[in-house]
Amino acid sequence: MTANANPPDNPSLVSHLQEVLSTLTASPYPVVTSETTQKRASVALIVRINPSFSHWPDPSSPRPDSLAEFCAQDWVKHGDPEVLFIKRASRKGDRWTSHVAFPGGRRDPTDEDDQAAAVRETWEEVGLDLKSYAIECGNLPQRLVTTHWGKKPLMVLCPYVFLLTEHNTPPLKLQPTEVASTHWVPLRSLLLPAQRTVVFEDVSSRLANQETGVKKWMLSLVLGKMMFAAIHLAPTESVHSFETPAAPLLQDNRYSRPTVSSYLEGFLTRIIRFDPFNDTHPPALEHPLLLWGLTLGVVADFLDLLPPHNALTLWTYPTFTPIDVRAAIWLLTYRFKHRKRAELQAGTALPPPSSSSPGPRDDARRRSFGAATESTVPVTVERPDETGFHGLGTGLGENKSKKAAVSTLLEGYYDIVRKAVALTLVGRVGMGGLAMFWAWRRWTRR
């Protein structure tokens, strides 16, 4: 377990967080239904305030009943907001094995609604009773999770936001077959551009549902690995389950590729620590904790509501490792990316301002919200017309103003990616044919 002994006073971030949570509570995103899949899953984005040394909470204070009452406390104003993440246990056949995620899971028939499913799953996975220790703070955009180039719907994901109102909550109780560890990560570190990185994923698990054999080999040969945007998490507090089996080595490809400097550093370290008698063994380095994929999309929607509203400008489009494939995708999507970012910045349906005379701060907040509305009318999806890899896609029919921000950026992206991949394959075949023709001419001239 690690801890940050001196979290900085950050009343501005707390005040911005209060404004975001108030607006989410007053203006929830609409419920999304789908005719293509009946499966629904809910996750809980749980926020707590880590108190500073000089502003410690009074344990005798009564539990606040509202968000405004909680945020009015002195220790909250000078605290550091943090978000709870889990690292899923390693399980064979699990699509999200060993991923960093939020507590949550599939909705059961006994659940009253999607939010009740998030509360139940949080209790079952980490032993945190949200009904007793948290305030419900609305939801984030729901999305249709897809795979197979966005052609196969998996489920509708429903993210809900909760704020812990007590500092001394009971210790987390991790379900070992579901959760390997939990991590409290400061909001301020999630907003830092320096924490952004990329991860590399096996192409076959994104395009062909974890194919094996010749098909998997061909996909890897043609397209290499997929590159996804990620955030390197820096938790202040972590809890590990000693009963959870260790992650298999096959997960190593989900971490950033070593750079030239890291290769040199490792080589020099081996020379310095060279032990001919094998008397000492350097400790094994733990893999970095990286947030990416579906959960990163949800986090990006939340972070972009907070100043400086740059979470989505730091997010990067998925691509492939081969240079020719990346070049083709970059050329064919250049204008598309600029148009999408302009579309996202323009926004449409805006929530009401926080005062009767809105100022620049309200305008920034309204632009950052974009899709939030006061409507709670369910939206029926005719077909999953948006594509995505491993949850980075959603389809909301004609209700484009109610989409998740990442989904807006990805709408139509993979259609262009397919064309770029096809163009690259044609180029490779052509270059291979020319090379064979040149070799044949050289051979016949002898």
C-alpha positions, 0 to 999 in steps of 0.5 A: 500500500502506498500513500501520498503524505502531503496531498496539495490543497486544491479548493479550485478542483473541488469547487469545479468537481462540485459544479460538475456533480451538481449538473450531472445530478440535475441533468442526467443523460438519457437511458439507452436501449437497444434492439440488437442486445438485451445485455446491460452492464453498469459501472460505478465511478466512485469519487472520494476526498482525500483530506490534507494534513492541516484540514482533517475531518472531524469524526463527530460531525454528522453525515451530510445529506446533500452534495452542497452540505458535504462540499461546504465542509472545510476539510472537503474544500482543502482535500484532494479528489480521487477516483477508485479503480480496480484491476480485474483478476486474470481469468481465461476466456474473460474479454477484459481479463487483467484490465483496469476498470471500475467496479461493476458488472452485468445487470441481473433480473432482480436489479431494480434498474441500471443504477441498482446494478452498479450499487450491487456489483460494487458491494459484491466486488470490493465490499463498499456499501454505496447506499450507506456511504455515498451520494448518487450524482447522476450518470455519464453517457451510456454506450453500446459496446461492440466488437468485430469492427463494430458489427457485433453488439455485446451490451449497453454500458451504463456508468453512474457517479457516486461521491463518498461522504465519509472519510472513515469508510470500512476497509475494502473487501476484494472478491478474489476471483473478480478483483486483483487490486483496487487503486485510489487515483487523484483526479489531478494526475488523471488530468496531467498530459505527462501521464498519457501514453499508449498500449499495444494489443493483439489485433486478433482479439480486437478484429476476430474475437481472439482468433487462434491458429493460422487466422491469428497469425495472418492478422498479426502478420498483416496488421501487427498490433493495435495502438490505443491511448492510455493513462499511466495511473499513479495511485495514492493508495492500493489494496491487493488481494493475495488470493487472486492468481497472478496475471499470465505472461500473455498480458505483457503485450498490453504495456508500452513498448520499450524505447531505445533509452529503456533498452540502454538503461536495462543493458547498463543495469545488467552490466553493473549488477553482473553477478558471476556467482548468481548470489544476488537477484534484482527484484522483478519490476511490476508492470505499470498500471495503465488505463485504456479502452472502454474505461478510458472512454468513460473517464475521458467523458468525465475528465473533459467536464473539468478544467482545462477541458482538454481530456479529449484533445489528449486522447488519440485515435487507435491505429496499428504498428506497421508503418505503411498501415499507420501512414495510410490511416493518417492520410485518409483520416486527416480531414476526418479528425479535424472535422470531428474535433470541430463537431465535438467542440461545437456541441448542441444540447446544453444544460442550463447555466449555474446562474441567471447571468452566465459568464465565461466560466459557465460558457466553458462548462456548457461547452464541456458538457455538450451532450447533457440534457434534462431529458430522461426519455429512453432512446431506442436504437434501431441498429448499432450503426457506430463502430468500435474496438473493444468497447470504444464505440456506440450507436445512438441512431439519430440522437447524436447530441446525446452521444458519449464524446469519444463515440462522437470522435469515433463515428465513421472512423473505422469505416475509413480504417478498413479502406486504409487497410485494404489500400495498404494490402493492395500496395503490399501485393503490388510491391511484392509483384513488382519485386518478383517481376524484377527478380524474374527479369534478373534471373532470365537475363543470366 
